[in-house]
């Protein structure tokens, strides 16, 4: 992984945590993800007219990824509804790198080397530490339905990461791939919301429109950078480095949502940074 690729993934991590915080800040999660998805779809439509069409070999991946992204959004909505941002976000993101490592080895032929595998394991241990301390430090009994939804979100993330890693490489155009992915994945939830909330939909969505659409733009930028990176480096280290967004998410939770971030979380964060350093050493 070159410094340029690593920088792009780190920027994506910051951007990703930011749009998730925007979505979590809107209490009606259906409206939140309607706006994020709609904003992403609008960006995709705007891009599609100026970038090449993905190659035919990429379209099965695009369609499969769109389905996985919708499942991911539904699970994320559920976890955000049931649990705190500072707990659900790290659990969702922390389960993904290990799963991506296994899936990339099975389907993309990317067997991790010694440093890379150790780095993924150490970084993932730090991420899980952040997640578990979020539960323990809250002073509440664990909400197992919320934890299950967040963990399932992580598995969905791993699945679409591998599918998109293969798809964007087959597409011949990362920009064309992200444009059509945003269109395909961004429309189902807004369409569902418009059908189910026919009467007062416009009035309900208006107070959150600017924030939600900004979240959509941020989501496109975040995932576009990741897709570009996936054409330049292996999937597992990119996935693990991307999950440094948990540090940003923890800071956002502490500052904006008044959630606890104490010494044990800082220690877990340090463990994650050490794992990232090991992965970069492998690159």
N, C-alpha and C positions, 0 to 999 in steps of 0.2 A: 504494500500500500504506500504510494508516494505521498509526500507532504501535501500536494495539491488535492489529491483525493481525500486525504484525512481532513483537511480544512473544510472541504465541501460537505463532508458528512457531519462534522461538528456544527457547521452553520445550519444544516438541516435539522440537527438535534434541537438546537435552540428554537428554531422556527416551529418545529413540531410541538414542543412543550407549550409554546405560546398559543397555538391554535386550539390545543386541547384545553388549556385554561380558559380561553374565550368561550368554548363550548360548555365547559363545566359551569361557568359563571351565569349562564342562562338556565334558570331553574326548570323551565319546560324543555326537556331534552329533545322531544320531537321537533319543536320549533328550532332548537339550536342546530340539530343535524340537518334539518331542512335547509337552513340558510347556509351552513358550511358546504353541504352537497351542491346546492344551487349555485353558490359562488364558484365552486370548483368547476361545475359544468359550464358556466358562462366563460370562465377562463379557457376551458378546453375548446369551446366553440370559437373564441377569438383567435386561439393559436392555430386551430386546424386549417384555416384558410391560408396560412403562411408557411406551413411546414410540410414536408413530404408525407405521403400516406404510408403507414407501416407495411412492410412486406407481407405477402399472404401467409407465410409461415407463422407470423406473430399473432394472427387473429384468434386461433384457439386459446392461446395464452391470455389474450386480452379479455375474451368472454369469460373464461374461467376466473381470472383475477377480479373482474367486475363483481361476479357472484360472491367471491371470498371477501371482497371489500365491503359489500353490503352486510354480510354476516358479521364482519368485524365491527361495523358501525352500530349494528343492533346490539351486539354484546357490550360494546363500550357505553352505549346509552344506558343499558341496564346496570352496569357496574357503577356509573356515575350517579344514577338515580338512587342506588342502594347504599353507596359508601362515600367516604371522604376522598377528595382529589389526591391528597398526599399519601393515601394508602392504595387506592385502586390504580393510579397511574403507574407507580413502580412495579406492582404485581403484574400488570398487563405487559409492560415493556420488559420486565426482568425475566419472564419465562421464554421470551422469543429467541435470544441468541443460542441457547443450547439446542432448542428445537431446530433452528436454521442450520446449525452445524451438522446435525444428524441428517436432515433432509437434503442439504447440499451434497453431502457425501454419497447419499443414496441415489439422487436423481441428476446431479450436475457433475458427478465424478470429481468433486473437490475434497480430497482427503486432507485434513489439516495436518501440518507439520507439528513438531514438538512445541516450539514457542507459541505458535498460533493456538493450538489446542489448550495449552496451559493458560494462555492469556484469556481465551474465551471462558474457561472454567473459573479463573480468579475474578474476572470482571462480573461474571454471572453470580458468583458468590456474594460479591459486594452489592449487586442489585437486589438479590434475594434478602440480604441483610437489611437493606433499606426498607423493603416491603414488610418484613416481619417485625422490625422495630416500630414501623408505623402502626401495626396492629397492637403490639404490646404497649407502646407509649401513649396510646389514645385513652387508656383508662377504661375502655369499654370491652365487653365481650366480643370476640370476633363475629362478624356477620358472614356466616359461611356461604350464604347465597351470593353475596356481593363478591367474596373472594373467588368463588367458583366462576362467576361471570367474568371477573378480571383475568383469571388464569386461562379460561377459554378464549378470551380476547387475545392473549399472548400466542396461543396456538394458531389462531386465525392469522395473526401478524406473520408468524413463521411460514404458514402455508402460502400467503400471497407474496411474501418476500422471495421465496424460491421460484414461484410461478413467474413473477415479474422479472426476476433475474434472468431466467431463460428466455422470456418473451422479448425483453428489450434487446437482448443480444441477437435475436432472430429478426428483429424489426428493421434494422438498418438505419433507424432514426429515433434516438431517444426522445427528441421533442415531439415527433409525431406519435410515438407510443404514449407519452404522458398526456397529450392532448385528447386522444381518443379514450384513454382509460378514465380521465376525469369526466368525460361526457357519459360514458357507459355506467360508471359507478355513481355519478352524482345525481342522476335523475330519479331512481326508484323511490327514495325516501321522500323527496319533495312531492312527487306524484301521489304517493300514499297519503301524505299530510293534506294535500288539497282535496282529495276524494273524501277523506274521513272528517275533515273540518270545514266543510263547504261554507256554512253560514258565516262564521266570524273569522275566517282564516286571515283575511287581509288585516283586520283590526288587531288580531292576536300577534301577528308577525311584525307589524310596523315598528313597535318600540325597540325591537332588537335587530332591525334590518342592517344597520351599518356595522355593528359589532359582528354579527353572524357572517355577513358577506366578507368582511375582513378576514375572519377565520378561514373562509373558503380560499381566499387568495393565498394566505399563509400555508394552507395545506398543500396547495399545488406547488408552491416554491419548495417546501420541505421534501415532498416526495419526488419532485423533478430532480433535485440534487442527488437524492439517493439512487434513482434509476440511472442517472449519468455515471455515478460512482460504480454501479454494478457492471458497467461495461468496461471498467478499468481495473477491477480488483475482485478477489474472491468474495462470495456472499457472506460467509460466516463472520470474518472480521469486520466487514461493513456493518452487519447487523449489530454486533456487539458494540462497536464504536458509536453507532447511531443511538444506542440506548443510554449514552451519556446524557440524553435529554432528561433522564430521571433526576440528575443533579439540578437542572433548571426547574423541573417540575417541583422538586422539594423546596427550592428557594421561593418559587411562586406561591406554593401552598403556605409557607411560613409568613411571607410578607403580605399577600393579598387575601388569603383565606384563614389567616391566624392559626395555622396548624403547627404543631410542635416539630422542631428540628434541633435536637440536642447532640451531645458528644457521641453517643453510639451511632447515630446516623452519619455523623462526620467521619467516624472510623470506617463505616461501611463504604462511604463515598471514597475514602482514600484507598481502600482495597480495590474498588472498581477502577480508579485511575491507574493503579499499579498494573492491573490486568490489561488496560488499554495500552500502556507503555510496552508490555510484553508483545502485544499484537503488532504494534508499530515496529518493534525490533525485528519481528518476523518478516515484515514487509521490506 
